[in-house]
Amino acid sequence: MWVLLGSLWDDPTLFAVSISFLRFLSPGVILTAWCVS
């Protein structure tokens, strides 16, 4: 996992894409975690 983050950190474009992707996914993940707990 950390190796993946390290490779993303080396590639700013891929890093930015993954950040926006995570931002897009965040509400669904939070909602799912809240429902499960």
N, CA, C and O atoms as a GROMACS GRO file, in nm:
protein
  148
    1MET      N    1   0.082  -0.120   0.000
    1MET     CA    2   0.000   0.000   0.000
    1MET      C    3   0.086   0.125   0.000
    1MET      O    4   0.064   0.218  -0.078
    2TRP      N    5   0.185   0.127   0.090
    2TRP     CA    6   0.273   0.245   0.098
    2TRP      C    7   0.361   0.257  -0.026
    2TRP      O    8   0.398   0.368  -0.066
    3VAL      N    9   0.396   0.143  -0.085
    3VAL     CA   10   0.474   0.146  -0.209
    3VAL      C   11   0.392   0.211  -0.320
    3VAL      O   12   0.444   0.289  -0.400
    4LEU      N   13   0.263   0.178  -0.323
    4LEU     CA   14   0.174   0.237  -0.421
    4LEU      C   15   0.164   0.388  -0.402
    4LEU      O   16   0.169   0.463  -0.499
    5LEU      N   17   0.151   0.432  -0.276
    5LEU     CA   18   0.146   0.574  -0.246
    5LEU      C   19   0.275   0.644  -0.285
    5LEU      O   20   0.275   0.757  -0.334
    6GLY      N   21   0.387   0.574  -0.262
    6GLY     CA   22   0.517   0.630  -0.299
    6GLY      C   23   0.529   0.650  -0.449
    6GLY      O   24   0.582   0.752  -0.493
    7SER      N   25   0.481   0.554  -0.529
    7SER     CA   26   0.486   0.566  -0.674
    7SER      C   27   0.392   0.675  -0.722
    7SER      O   28   0.421   0.744  -0.820
    8LEU      N   29   0.278   0.690  -0.654
    8LEU     CA   30   0.186   0.799  -0.688
    8LEU      C   31   0.249   0.934  -0.659
    8LEU      O   32   0.232   1.030  -0.734
    9TRP      N   33   0.323   0.940  -0.548
    9TRP     CA   34   0.388   1.064  -0.508
    9TRP      C   35   0.493   1.106  -0.611
    9TRP      O   36   0.517   1.225  -0.631
   10ASP      N   37   0.555   1.007  -0.677
   10ASP     CA   38   0.655   1.035  -0.780
   10ASP      C   39   0.591   1.082  -0.910
   10ASP      O   40   0.659   1.142  -0.994
   11ASP      N   41   0.462   1.056  -0.928
   11ASP     CA   42   0.394   1.095  -1.051
   11ASP      C   43   0.281   1.192  -1.015
   11ASP      O   44   0.171   1.149  -0.981
   12PRO      N   45   0.308   1.324  -1.022
   12PRO     CA   46   0.211   1.426  -0.978
   12PRO      C   47   0.077   1.415  -1.048
   12PRO      O   48  -0.027   1.436  -0.985
   13THR      N   49   0.077   1.383  -1.177
   13THR     CA   50  -0.048   1.373  -1.251
   13THR      C   51  -0.134   1.259  -1.199
   13THR      O   52  -0.253   1.276  -1.175
   14LEU      N   53  -0.072   1.142  -1.182
   14LEU     CA   54  -0.142   1.026  -1.130
   14LEU      C   55  -0.189   1.050  -0.988
   14LEU      O   56  -0.297   1.006  -0.948
   15PHE      N   57  -0.106   1.122  -0.911
   15PHE     CA   58  -0.141   1.157  -0.774
   15PHE      C   59  -0.266   1.245  -0.771
   15PHE      O   60  -0.357   1.222  -0.693
   16ALA      N   61  -0.269   1.346  -0.857
   16ALA     CA   62  -0.384   1.437  -0.864
   16ALA      C   63  -0.510   1.363  -0.906
   16ALA      O   64  -0.618   1.388  -0.852
   17VAL      N   65  -0.496   1.272  -1.002
   17VAL     CA   66  -0.610   1.193  -1.047
   17VAL      C   67  -0.663   1.105  -0.935
   17VAL      O   68  -0.784   1.094  -0.915
   18SER      N   69  -0.572   1.042  -0.861
   18SER     CA   70  -0.615   0.954  -0.751
   18SER      C   71  -0.680   1.034  -0.638
   18SER      O   72  -0.773   0.986  -0.575
   19ILE      N   73  -0.630   1.154  -0.612
   19ILE     CA   74  -0.690   1.240  -0.509
   19ILE      C   75  -0.832   1.278  -0.547
   19ILE      O   76  -0.922   1.271  -0.463
   20SER      N   77  -0.853   1.318  -0.671
   20SER     CA   78  -0.988   1.355  -0.715
   20SER      C   79  -1.080   1.233  -0.717
   20SER      O   80  -1.199   1.244  -0.689
   21PHE      N   81  -1.023   1.117  -0.750
   21PHE     CA   82  -1.100   0.992  -0.749
   21PHE      C   83  -1.142   0.957  -0.607
   21PHE      O   84  -1.256   0.917  -0.583
   22LEU      N   85  -1.048   0.971  -0.511
   22LEU     CA   86  -1.079   0.945  -0.370
   22LEU      C   87  -1.182   1.044  -0.318
   22LEU      O   88  -1.271   1.006  -0.241
   23ARG      N   89  -1.172   1.170  -0.360
   23ARG     CA   90  -1.267   1.272  -0.318
   23ARG      C   91  -1.406   1.238  -0.369
   23ARG      O   92  -1.506   1.262  -0.301
   24PHE      N   93  -1.412   1.183  -0.491
   24PHE     CA   94  -1.538   1.142  -0.551
   24PHE      C   95  -1.599   1.023  -0.476
   24PHE      O   96  -1.721   1.013  -0.458
   25LEU      N   97  -1.510   0.931  -0.433
   25LEU     CA   98  -1.556   0.810  -0.364
   25LEU      C   99  -1.588   0.830  -0.217
   25LEU      O  100  -1.669   0.757  -0.160
   26SER      N  101  -1.525   0.930  -0.156
   26SER     CA  102  -1.535   0.950  -0.011
   26SER      C  103  -1.677   0.946   0.047
   26SER      O  104  -1.699   0.873   0.144
   27PRO      N  105  -1.773   1.020  -0.008
   27PRO     CA  106  -1.907   1.018   0.051
   27PRO      C  107  -1.968   0.878   0.056
   27PRO      O  108  -2.029   0.841   0.157
   28GLY      N  109  -1.952   0.801  -0.048
   28GLY     CA  110  -2.005   0.665  -0.053
   28GLY      C  111  -1.936   0.574   0.048
   28GLY      O  112  -2.000   0.492   0.113
   29VAL      N  113  -1.804   0.589   0.061
   29VAL     CA  114  -1.727   0.508   0.156
   29VAL      C  115  -1.768   0.540   0.299
   29VAL      O  116  -1.789   0.450   0.380
   30ILE      N  117  -1.779   0.669   0.329
   30ILE     CA  118  -1.819   0.713   0.463
   30ILE      C  119  -1.959   0.664   0.496
   30ILE      O  120  -1.985   0.615   0.606
   31LEU      N  121  -2.049   0.677   0.401
   31LEU     CA  122  -2.187   0.634   0.421
   31LEU      C  123  -2.193   0.483   0.443
   31LEU      O  124  -2.266   0.435   0.530
   32THR      N  125  -2.116   0.408   0.364
   32THR     CA  126  -2.112   0.262   0.378
   32THR      C  127  -2.056   0.222   0.514
   32THR      O  128  -2.112   0.135   0.581
   33ALA      N  129  -1.947   0.287   0.555
   33ALA     CA  130  -1.886   0.257   0.685
   33ALA      C  131  -1.983   0.289   0.798
   33ALA      O  132  -1.992   0.215   0.896
   34TRP      N  133  -2.055   0.397   0.784
   34TRP     CA  134  -2.152   0.437   0.887
   34TRP      C  135  -2.267   0.338   0.895
   34TRP      O  136  -2.313   0.303   1.003
   35CYS      N  137  -2.313   0.293   0.780
   35CYS     CA  138  -2.423   0.196   0.776
   35CYS      C  139  -2.380   0.061   0.835
   35CYS      O  140  -2.456  -0.002   0.908
   36VAL      N  141  -2.257   0.018   0.804
   36VAL     CA  142  -2.206  -0.109   0.853
   36VAL      C  143  -2.187  -0.105   1.004
   36VAL      O  144  -2.218  -0.202   1.074
   37SER      N  145  -2.136   0.006   1.055
   37SER     CA  146  -2.113   0.019   1.199
   37SER      C  147  -2.246   0.054   1.267
   37SER      O  148  -2.250   0.070   1.389
   0.00000   0.00000   0.00000
